[in-house]
Each structure stands twice: as C-alpha cells, then as structure tokens.
C-alpha cells in the first residue's frame, strides 16, 4: 500500500499541470460546455487512479517478466534462439499494442477502407518483430548502436524517396504508436535481461538501452515498403471523430469501456500465455514469485483500462475542441504558444516515460537523474508540438521539411555523444509518443487544422506523433553532450554509472 500511495502522489503531481492549463483555458479564451468539462474532470480522476495502478503493476509484473525472458534467451548461448524469440515476442507484443490499433483504425477511416486496420497492424508488427530480433542480436554481439541506427535510417531515407507523401506521415507515426504503454516496459526489461549477462559492465549498461529505438525503425520501414508495394499514391476519405453530440456525462465512458477492456486484454494475453509457458519450461519460479508476477499483470490490466478510458472519454474530445477554438482566434500565435505548453506538460503524465526514466536512473546508479531527463523530454515535446502547429498554420511547410534534417542531425550526433545517451535518446523517442501524448495532442492538432483555412485535417493531422517522437532524439543527445562536458571538467568518465560520484557537484 505504501508503494501504491507513493505512485498515486507521483502521478497526481504529473497530471496536475495539464489539468490546470485546461481549467485556465476553460475560464478564459477557450470555454468548454458544462457536460464536456465534467467529462474532462472525470477523465482526469480516472487517469490518476489508472496510471498509479498501472505503474504499480508494471513494477511487480511486466518488468520482472521481461527481465526473466531476456536472461533466459541469453543463457541459451544459441543465436537461433535469440532470433526466433525476438521474432515471436516482437510480433505478439506489437500486434497487441492498443496504441497501434488506434492508429490503424484512423488509417482505415481516412482511406475509406482502402488500407484495412488488420493489414496495418500485421505489417507494422512484422517490421517490429524483425528489427527487435536484429536488435537482440546486436546486443549479444556488441555491435555499436550508433552504427546500427545509421544503417537503419539510411535504409529509411532511401525508402522515403519512393514512398507517397501521405504514407510518409503514417510511417513515422506508426513508429511512435507501436511503442506504447505496454510494449515499452517489456522491451526495456528484455534488453536489460539480455545485456545484464555480458561480462563487461560498462558495455552491459550501454546495451540495456536502444532496443525501443531500433524496434521503432522497423515500424517505419514496414509501412514504407507497404506503400511502395501497393503503389497507393493518395489517401482518400474522411477522419471521423467519436465525439458525442448528447449532453450525457456518463455515456462516453460506458460506450468506450468494453472496447478498451478488450484491447487491453488482447495486449496482455500474449504476455500471460508466454509467461505461463516459460514458467513451465525455463523460469521454474517459486509459487510466491509466480503469483506476484500474475498479480502484477492483473494490476496492469486494471490500471491501463482505467487510464485509457479516461484518455479516450475525457481528454481526446477536449483536446479537439480546445485546438479548434484557439485556432479560430484572430491572434494565431496563441495556438502555437498553447501547443508548446501542452507538449511541455502532457508528456509528464505518459506512463511509459515513468518506466523509462526510472530505469535510466537505476541502470546509471543516479548518474542520469530522472528529473533532468523529464525536463529535457518536456522541452523537446513542447517544441515538437509548436512546430507541428506552425505547419498547420503555414500549408507550404511539409512534414519532411522537419523530419529529414531532424533525423540527419540526430544520427550525426550519435557519433559525438556518450554512447549510453544514444540508446537513451532513441528509446525516449518512442516512449514519449505514447497513449496520452499521442491521443490528446493529435486531437488538438486536428481540431486546429479543422479551423484553419487551407489546412487539411488528414494530411496535417497525421505526422504530429512522428514529430513528438523526433525531438527527444536531439534533446537528450544534447543533454548527453552537456554531461560529457561536465564530466571532463570533473575528470570523470562519461559513459557509465561510475561517472556520477557521491559528490554533489
């Protein structure tokens, strides 16, 4: 109960900023209808409760299971086991990710069924599986992460030349949507389990990060290849919002609960089955430890259902309305400023961000403080949302104008930044664009696009998740350069936990 109480306090402090911002806007320049406002408040309460329970479940269930899986795979010392396990785990974890189903449903809608939800989910999951498998092989062989990422993004840049502009946005959005609240903790724990068995402790520390970033690249490649093979040049149709016209407060929550519960159950079922199978053949945990992980998975299910229910029934609708109303104001700079602030505070309530930042602090033994990583992430996401809103206001600015130089800069930086920070940065890109960040900010951008003359909701709506995923790559690598400079001044190492000494410099 003490641990759960601490989680509750932590989450309340994280969710409070965005709640206060929406309250201020409601009573000033972007008033909400009373029933919508009440739904937002209920959504906030569900998010706080759900996120607290979810994080508690992750700590005692998903993370230990992922670490056990990683260790079991590495202990076999058989490369074919690593490859096959990576393919199977990558596919089933991705295919069950709720965020991916949300994005795939949107793609199905805007293409009028030309590209089905099922096809997107399967294609992206295959891409994730292949790159996750290669990422595990990289850890075992100790192949440098920055070289791996350079090769991966060179392939992506070549594929981008032959990919239609509409698919370009969906491709990069898929990378952010796939690495959601369920997949990130498992992939992080999996990489930690595999890398922890390496004899070189410093190499083990560096290799425990980067797998999420590698998996994200697989999602981009797979959708690009889908575009090239299918030769689909245009996306037609319309994006439909599931916004309730009735003044009912409870109706959206009742309506969304079964679908969300089903998606989360689908997300957890493969993990549950895999855990039970490996318990029989490999883990051989004692009853107490076995039940603890099962209990953790149960808490994860309950927490994630409540969290996503609050997001989908309270946050998305408000995000769209606030975006529309702010963009309708004569002074367009206001919507850019609010977009920056929203990006700044929304990431604080992202569940996977908590998992990643805590693991960063644990693995580096306090060398990289989670509070510093959170601030750096918030600033980066703030700028990404502001730039995305600017793209909506100025139709001449296209998505690739941001993504091409952004990824070139981030890849070049990997050659100069301490290698531990390379893995952290590319993991953070996928982590930051999780369920709450993606849904609320996406709704905000689409609401703004609906209001701006000359903007296209479909073209300008897709792509914002990719922007949210891009900026942390640069932001956290800059943070790495700052730590490198400080370490040199203090005569310390720059690539591991030993760099952070007990002195409070």
C-alpha positions as CSV (number, residue, x, y, z in Angstrom):
1,X,0.0,0.0,0.0
2,X,2.9,2.4,0.7
3,X,4.3,1.8,-2.8
4,X,0.9,2.4,-4.4
5,X,0.4,5.5,-2.3
6,X,3.7,6.9,-3.5
7,X,2.8,6.1,-7.1
8,X,-0.5,8.0,-6.5
9,X,1.2,11.1,-5.2
10,X,3.7,11.0,-8.1
11,X,1.1,10.7,-10.7
12,X,-1.1,13.5,-9.2
13,X,1.8,15.9,-9.4
14,X,2.4,14.8,-13.0
15,X,-1.2,15.2,-14.2
16,X,-1.9,18.4,-12.3
17,X,-0.1,20.8,-14.8
18,X,-2.2,19.8,-17.9
19,X,-5.4,19.9,-15.7
20,X,-4.7,23.4,-14.5
21,X,-3.9,24.5,-18.1
22,X,-7.2,23.2,-19.4
23,X,-9.0,24.8,-16.5
24,X,-7.4,28.2,-17.1
25,X,-8.3,28.0,-20.8
26,X,-11.9,27.0,-19.9
27,X,-12.4,30.1,-17.9
28,X,-10.7,32.4,-20.3
29,X,-10.2,32.1,-24.0
30,X,-11.5,28.5,-24.8
31,X,-14.6,27.8,-22.7
32,X,-16.0,24.3,-22.7
33,X,-19.6,23.1,-22.5
34,X,-20.6,22.1,-19.0
35,X,-21.0,18.4,-19.8
36,X,-17.7,18.3,-21.6
37,X,-16.0,20.0,-18.7
38,X,-17.4,17.5,-16.2
39,X,-16.3,14.6,-18.5
40,X,-12.8,16.1,-18.6
41,X,-12.6,16.1,-14.8
42,X,-13.9,12.5,-14.5
43,X,-11.2,11.6,-17.1
44,X,-8.5,13.3,-15.0
45,X,-9.6,11.2,-12.0
46,X,-9.5,8.0,-14.0
47,X,-6.1,8.8,-15.4
48,X,-4.6,9.5,-11.9
49,X,-6.1,6.3,-10.5
50,X,-5.4,4.1,-13.6
51,X,-1.8,5.4,-14.1
52,X,-1.0,4.7,-10.5
53,X,-2.3,1.1,-10.5
54,X,-0.7,0.6,-14.0
55,X,2.8,1.7,-12.8
56,X,2.5,-0.5,-9.7
57,X,1.6,-3.5,-11.9
58,X,4.5,-2.8,-14.2
59,X,6.9,-2.8,-11.3
60,X,5.8,-6.2,-9.9
61,X,4.7,-7.9,-13.1
62,X,5.7,-6.8,-16.6
63,X,9.3,-5.6,-15.8
64,X,10.4,-8.7,-13.9
65,X,8.9,-10.9,-16.6
66,X,10.7,-9.1,-19.4
67,X,14.0,-9.3,-17.5
68,X,13.5,-13.1,-16.9
69,X,12.8,-13.5,-20.7
70,X,15.9,-11.6,-21.6
71,X,18.1,-13.6,-19.3
72,X,16.6,-16.9,-20.4
73,X,17.2,-16.1,-24.1
74,X,20.8,-15.0,-23.5
75,X,21.6,-18.0,-21.3
76,X,21.0,-20.5,-24.1
77,X,24.0,-19.1,-26.0
78,X,22.3,-20.0,-29.2
79,X,21.9,-17.3,-31.8
80,X,18.9,-19.1,-33.5
81,X,17.1,-19.0,-30.1
82,X,17.7,-15.2,-29.8
83,X,16.5,-14.6,-33.4
84,X,13.3,-16.8,-33.1
85,X,12.5,-15.5,-29.7
86,X,12.9,-11.9,-30.9
87,X,10.6,-12.5,-33.9
88,X,7.9,-14.2,-31.8
89,X,7.9,-11.8,-28.9
90,X,8.2,-8.7,-31.2
91,X,5.3,-9.8,-33.3
92,X,2.9,-10.7,-30.5
93,X,3.8,-7.7,-28.3
94,X,3.3,-5.3,-31.2
95,X,0.1,-6.8,-32.6
96,X,-1.5,-6.5,-29.1
97,X,-0.4,-2.8,-28.5
98,X,-3.6,-0.7,-28.0
99,X,-1.9,2.5,-29.5
100,X,-1.2,0.7,-32.7
101,X,-4.9,-0.4,-33.0
102,X,-5.9,3.2,-32.5
103,X,-3.6,4.5,-35.3
104,X,-4.6,1.6,-37.6
105,X,-8.3,2.4,-37.1
106,X,-7.6,6.0,-38.1
107,X,-5.7,4.9,-41.2
108,X,-8.6,2.6,-42.1
109,X,-11.0,5.5,-41.7
110,X,-9.2,8.1,-43.8
111,X,-8.5,5.6,-46.6
112,X,-12.2,4.6,-46.7
113,X,-11.2,1.0,-46.1
114,X,-8.5,1.0,-48.9
115,X,-6.0,0.1,-46.2
116,X,-7.6,-2.1,-43.6
117,X,-6.9,-1.9,-39.9
118,X,-5.8,-5.5,-39.8
119,X,-3.3,-5.1,-42.6
120,X,-1.6,-2.1,-40.9
121,X,-1.4,-3.9,-37.6
122,X,0.1,-7.0,-39.2
123,X,2.5,-5.1,-41.4
124,X,3.8,-2.9,-38.5
125,X,4.1,-5.9,-36.2
126,X,6.2,-7.8,-38.7
127,X,8.5,-4.8,-39.0
128,X,8.8,-4.5,-35.2
129,X,9.5,-8.3,-34.9
130,X,12.3,-8.3,-37.5
131,X,14.1,-5.2,-36.0
132,X,13.6,-6.4,-32.4
133,X,15.2,-9.7,-33.3
134,X,18.1,-7.9,-35.0
135,X,18.4,-5.6,-32.0
136,X,18.8,-8.5,-29.7
137,X,21.5,-10.0,-31.9
138,X,23.2,-6.6,-31.8
139,X,23.3,-6.7,-28.0
140,X,24.7,-10.3,-27.9
141,X,27.4,-9.5,-30.5
142,X,28.1,-6.0,-29.1
143,X,27.7,-4.3,-32.5
144,X,27.7,-0.5,-31.8
145,X,24.3,1.1,-31.6
146,X,25.2,4.2,-33.4
147,X,26.4,2.2,-36.4
148,X,23.2,0.1,-36.4
149,X,21.0,3.2,-36.3
150,X,23.0,4.8,-39.1
151,X,22.4,1.8,-41.3
152,X,18.7,1.6,-40.4
153,X,17.9,5.3,-41.1
154,X,19.9,5.2,-44.3
155,X,17.6,2.5,-45.4
156,X,14.6,4.6,-44.3
157,X,15.8,7.7,-46.2
158,X,16.2,5.6,-49.4
159,X,12.7,4.1,-48.9
160,X,11.3,7.6,-48.2
161,X,12.2,8.7,-51.8
162,X,9.8,6.1,-53.2
163,X,7.1,6.5,-50.5
164,X,4.0,8.6,-51.2
165,X,3.8,11.8,-49.0
166,X,0.6,10.6,-47.3
167,X,2.3,7.3,-46.3
168,X,5.3,9.2,-45.1
169,X,3.4,10.7,-42.2
170,X,1.7,7.3,-41.4
171,X,5.0,5.5,-41.5
172,X,6.7,7.7,-38.9
173,X,3.5,7.9,-36.8
174,X,3.5,4.1,-36.7
175,X,6.9,4.1,-35.0
176,X,5.6,6.2,-32.2
177,X,2.2,4.5,-31.9
178,X,3.7,1.0,-31.7
179,X,6.0,1.8,-28.7
180,X,3.2,2.3,-26.2
181,X,2.5,1.8,-22.6
182,X,2.6,-2.0,-22.8
183,X,5.4,-2.7,-25.3
184,X,8.0,-0.2,-23.8
185,X,8.3,-1.7,-20.3
186,X,8.6,-5.2,-21.8
187,X,11.2,-4.3,-24.5
188,X,13.2,-2.3,-21.9
189,X,13.2,-5.2,-19.5
190,X,14.0,-7.6,-22.3
191,X,17.1,-5.6,-23.4
192,X,18.2,-5.2,-19.8
193,X,17.9,-9.0,-19.2
194,X,20.0,-9.8,-22.3
195,X,22.6,-7.1,-21.7
196,X,23.0,-7.9,-18.0
197,X,24.7,-11.2,-18.7
198,X,27.6,-9.5,-20.5
199,X,30.8,-9.6,-18.6
200,X,31.7,-6.0,-19.4
201,X,29.6,-4.0,-17.0
202,X,30.0,-0.7,-18.9
203,X,29.0,-2.4,-22.2
204,X,26.1,-4.0,-20.5
205,X,24.9,-0.6,-19.2
206,X,25.1,1.0,-22.6
207,X,23.4,-2.0,-24.4
208,X,20.5,-2.0,-22.0
209,X,19.1,1.0,-23.9
210,X,18.4,1.4,-27.6
211,X,16.1,-1.6,-28.3
212,X,13.0,0.5,-28.3
213,X,14.5,2.9,-30.8
214,X,15.6,0.0,-33.1
215,X,12.1,-1.5,-32.9
216,X,10.6,1.9,-33.9
217,X,12.7,1.9,-37.1
218,X,11.1,-1.4,-38.0
219,X,7.6,0.1,-38.0
220,X,8.7,2.9,-40.3
221,X,10.3,0.6,-42.8
222,X,7.4,-1.8,-42.9
223,X,4.8,0.8,-43.7
224,X,7.1,2.4,-46.3
225,X,7.5,-0.9,-48.0
226,X,3.8,-1.4,-47.9
227,X,3.3,1.9,-49.7
228,X,5.8,1.1,-52.4
229,X,4.5,-2.4,-53.0
230,X,0.8,-1.4,-53.0
231,X,1.6,1.7,-55.2
232,X,-1.0,3.7,-53.3
233,X,-0.3,7.4,-54.1
234,X,-3.3,9.0,-52.5
235,X,-5.3,8.6,-49.3
236,X,-9.0,9.5,-49.7
237,X,-11.8,9.6,-47.2
238,X,-12.5,11.5,-44.1
239,X,-11.5,11.3,-40.5
240,X,-14.4,10.7,-38.2
241,X,-14.2,11.8,-34.6
242,X,-16.1,9.7,-32.0
243,X,-17.5,12.8,-30.2
244,X,-20.8,12.5,-28.5
245,X,-23.5,15.0,-29.5
246,X,-25.6,14.2,-26.5
247,X,-25.1,16.1,-23.2
248,X,-24.7,12.9,-21.3
249,X,-21.8,12.8,-19.0
250,X,-21.5,9.0,-18.4
251,X,-22.5,7.8,-21.9
252,X,-19.0,8.1,-23.4
253,X,-17.4,6.1,-20.5
254,X,-20.0,3.3,-20.8
255,X,-19.6,3.2,-24.5
256,X,-15.8,3.1,-24.6
257,X,-15.3,0.7,-21.6
258,X,-15.9,-2.7,-23.4
259,X,-13.7,-1.8,-26.4
260,X,-10.9,-0.6,-24.3
261,X,-11.1,-3.5,-21.9
262,X,-11.0,-5.9,-24.9
263,X,-7.9,-4.1,-26.4
264,X,-6.0,-4.2,-23.1
265,X,-6.9,-7.9,-22.6
266,X,-5.6,-8.6,-26.1
267,X,-2.4,-6.7,-25.2
268,X,-1.9,-8.7,-22.1
269,X,-3.0,-12.2,-23.2
270,X,0.2,-13.0,-25.3
271,X,2.3,-11.9,-22.3
272,X,0.3,-14.1,-19.9
273,X,0.5,-17.1,-22.2
274,X,4.2,-16.7,-22.8
275,X,4.9,-16.3,-19.1
276,X,3.0,-19.5,-18.2
277,X,4.7,-21.4,-20.9
278,X,8.2,-20.2,-19.9
279,X,7.4,-20.8,-16.3
280,X,6.9,-24.5,-17.1
281,X,10.0,-24.9,-19.3
282,X,12.5,-22.3,-18.1
283,X,11.8,-19.9,-15.2
284,X,10.7,-22.5,-12.6
285,X,9.8,-19.7,-10.2
286,X,8.6,-20.4,-6.7
287,X,4.8,-20.1,-6.1
288,X,5.2,-16.8,-4.3
289,X,7.2,-15.2,-7.1
290,X,5.0,-16.7,-9.8
291,X,1.8,-15.4,-8.1
292,X,3.4,-11.9,-7.7
293,X,4.0,-11.6,-11.4
294,X,0.5,-12.8,-12.1
295,X,-0.8,-10.2,-9.6
296,X,1.3,-7.5,-11.4
297,X,-0.2,-8.4,-14.8
298,X,-3.7,-8.1,-13.2
299,X,-2.9,-4.7,-11.8
300,X,-1.5,-3.7,-15.2
301,X,-4.8,-4.7,-16.9
302,X,-7.0,-2.8,-14.4
303,X,-4.7,0.3,-14.4
304,X,-4.4,0.5,-18.2
305,X,-8.1,0.1,-18.7
306,X,-8.9,3.0,-16.3
307,X,-6.1,5.1,-17.8
308,X,-7.2,4.7,-21.5
309,X,-10.8,5.1,-20.5
310,X,-10.0,8.5,-19.0
311,X,-7.9,9.5,-22.0
312,X,-10.4,8.4,-24.7
313,X,-13.6,9.6,-22.9
314,X,-12.3,12.8,-21.4
315,X,-9.1,14.0,-23.0
316,X,-9.4,13.5,-26.7
317,X,-12.7,15.4,-27.1
318,X,-11.4,18.3,-25.0
319,X,-8.1,18.4,-27.0
320,X,-10.0,18.7,-30.3
321,X,-12.3,21.4,-29.0
322,X,-9.5,23.4,-27.4
323,X,-7.4,23.2,-30.6
324,X,-10.4,24.3,-32.8
325,X,-11.3,27.3,-30.5
326,X,-7.7,28.5,-30.1
327,X,-7.0,28.3,-33.9
328,X,-10.2,30.3,-34.5
329,X,-8.8,33.3,-32.6
330,X,-7.5,36.2,-34.6
331,X,-4.1,36.1,-32.9
332,X,-2.7,32.8,-34.3
333,X,0.4,33.0,-32.1
334,X,-1.7,31.9,-29.1
335,X,-2.4,28.4,-30.6
336,X,1.4,28.0,-31.1
337,X,2.2,29.1,-27.5
338,X,-0.5,26.8,-26.0
339,X,0.7,24.0,-28.2
340,X,4.2,24.4,-26.8
341,X,2.8,24.4,-23.2
342,X,0.6,21.4,-23.9
343,X,3.5,19.4,-25.2
344,X,5.5,20.5,-22.2
345,X,3.1,19.2,-19.6
346,X,1.3,16.3,-21.4
347,X,4.5,14.1,-21.5
348,X,4.7,14.3,-17.7
349,X,1.6,12.1,-17.5
350,X,2.9,9.5,-20.0
351,X,3.1,6.1,-18.3
352,X,6.0,4.7,-20.4
353,X,8.0,7.8,-19.7
354,X,7.9,7.0,-16.0
355,X,9.1,3.4,-16.7
356,X,12.0,4.6,-18.9
357,X,13.2,7.5,-16.6
358,X,13.2,5.2,-13.6
359,X,15.2,2.6,-15.4
360,X,17.6,5.2,-16.7
361,X,18.3,6.3,-13.1
362,X,18.6,2.7,-11.8
363,X,20.9,1.5,-14.6
364,X,23.2,4.5,-14.3
365,X,23.2,4.4,-10.5
366,X,22.0,8.0,-10.3
367,X,24.4,9.4,-12.9
368,X,21.5,10.4,-15.0
369,X,18.8,11.9,-12.8
370,X,15.2,11.1,-13.9
371,X,14.1,14.7,-13.1
372,X,16.7,16.0,-15.6
373,X,15.5,13.6,-18.3
374,X,11.9,14.5,-17.6
375,X,12.6,18.3,-18.0
376,X,14.7,17.6,-21.2
377,X,11.9,15.5,-22.7
378,X,9.2,18.1,-21.8
379,X,11.1,20.9,-23.5
380,X,11.6,18.7,-26.6
381,X,8.0,17.7,-26.9
382,X,6.9,21.3,-26.3
383,X,8.9,22.4,-29.4
384,X,7.7,19.5,-31.5
385,X,4.0,20.4,-30.9
386,X,4.7,24.1,-31.5
387,X,6.4,23.3,-34.8
388,X,3.6,21.0,-35.8
389,X,1.0,23.7,-35.2
390,X,3.1,26.1,-37.2
391,X,3.0,23.5,-40.1
392,X,-0.8,23.6,-39.9
393,X,-0.9,27.4,-40.0
394,X,1.5,27.5,-43.0
395,X,0.5,24.9,-45.6
396,X,3.7,25.4,-47.5
397,X,5.7,23.7,-44.7
398,X,5.6,20.0,-45.3
399,X,6.4,17.2,-42.8
400,X,9.6,16.1,-44.5
401,X,11.0,19.6,-44.0
402,X,11.1,18.8,-40.3
403,X,11.8,15.0,-40.4
404,X,14.7,14.9,-42.9
405,X,17.0,17.5,-41.2
406,X,15.9,16.3,-37.8
407,X,16.9,12.7,-38.3
408,X,20.1,13.6,-40.1
409,X,21.1,15.8,-37.1
410,X,20.1,13.1,-34.6
411,X,22.1,10.4,-36.5
412,X,25.2,12.6,-36.8
413,X,25.0,13.4,-33.1
414,X,25.3,9.7,-32.3
415,X,29.0,9.8,-33.4
416,X,29.9,12.5,-30.8
417,X,27.5,11.8,-27.8
418,X,28.4,9.4,-25.0
419,X,27.1,6.1,-26.2
420,X,24.9,5.5,-23.2
421,X,22.9,8.6,-24.2
422,X,22.5,7.4,-27.7
423,X,20.4,4.4,-26.5
424,X,18.5,6.6,-24.0
425,X,17.7,9.2,-26.7
426,X,16.4,6.8,-29.3
427,X,14.4,4.9,-26.7
428,X,12.9,8.1,-25.5
429,X,11.6,9.0,-29.0
430,X,9.3,6.0,-29.0
431,X,8.4,6.3,-25.3
432,X,7.3,9.9,-25.4
433,X,4.7,9.3,-28.1
434,X,2.5,7.0,-26.0
435,X,-1.2,6.8,-25.5
436,X,-1.9,10.1,-23.7
437,X,0.6,12.2,-25.5
438,X,-0.5,10.9,-28.9
439,X,-4.2,11.0,-28.4
440,X,-4.5,14.4,-26.7
441,X,-2.0,16.2,-28.9
442,X,-3.3,14.5,-32.1
443,X,-6.8,15.7,-31.3
444,X,-5.5,19.2,-30.5
445,X,-3.7,19.4,-33.9
446,X,-6.7,18.0,-35.8
447,X,-9.0,20.5,-34.1
448,X,-6.7,23.3,-35.1
449,X,-6.5,22.0,-38.7
450,X,-10.2,21.9,-39.0
451,X,-10.4,25.6,-38.0
452,X,-7.6,26.9,-40.3
453,X,-8.5,27.7,-43.9
454,X,-6.2,25.9,-46.3
455,X,-5.2,23.3,-43.8
456,X,-6.0,19.6,-44.5
457,X,-7.1,17.6,-41.4
458,X,-5.9,14.3,-42.9
459,X,-2.5,15.5,-44.2
460,X,-1.7,17.8,-41.3
461,X,-3.3,15.6,-38.6
462,X,-1.1,12.6,-39.3
463,X,2.6,13.3,-38.7
464,X,2.3,15.0,-35.3
465,X,3.1,11.7,-33.5
466,X,6.3,11.5,-35.5
467,X,7.3,15.0,-34.5
468,X,6.7,14.1,-30.9
469,X,9.0,11.1,-31.4
470,X,11.7,13.1,-33.2
471,X,12.6,15.9,-30.8
472,X,13.6,13.7,-27.8
473,X,16.3,12.2,-30.1
474,X,18.0,15.6,-30.4
475,X,17.1,17.0,-26.9
476,X,18.5,14.0,-24.9
477,X,21.6,13.8,-27.0
478,X,22.2,17.5,-26.3
479,X,21.8,16.6,-22.6
480,X,24.4,13.9,-23.2
481,X,26.9,16.4,-24.6
482,X,26.3,18.7,-21.5
483,X,27.0,15.7,-19.2
484,X,30.1,14.9,-21.3
485,X,31.4,18.5,-20.8
486,X,30.7,18.4,-17.1
487,X,32.4,15.1,-16.7
488,X,35.5,16.3,-18.4
489,X,35.7,19.3,-16.1
490,X,35.4,16.9,-13.1
491,X,37.9,14.4,-14.6
492,X,35.2,11.7,-14.6
493,X,34.1,9.0,-17.0
494,X,31.3,9.9,-19.4
495,X,29.8,6.6,-20.4
496,X,28.5,4.9,-17.3
497,X,27.3,5.0,-13.8
498,X,30.8,5.4,-12.4
499,X,30.7,8.9,-13.9
500,X,28.4,10.1,-11.2
501,X,30.3,10.3,-8.0
502,X,29.0,10.8,-4.5
503,X,30.0,14.5,-4.5
504,X,27.1,16.8,-5.2
505,X,28.6,18.8,-8.0
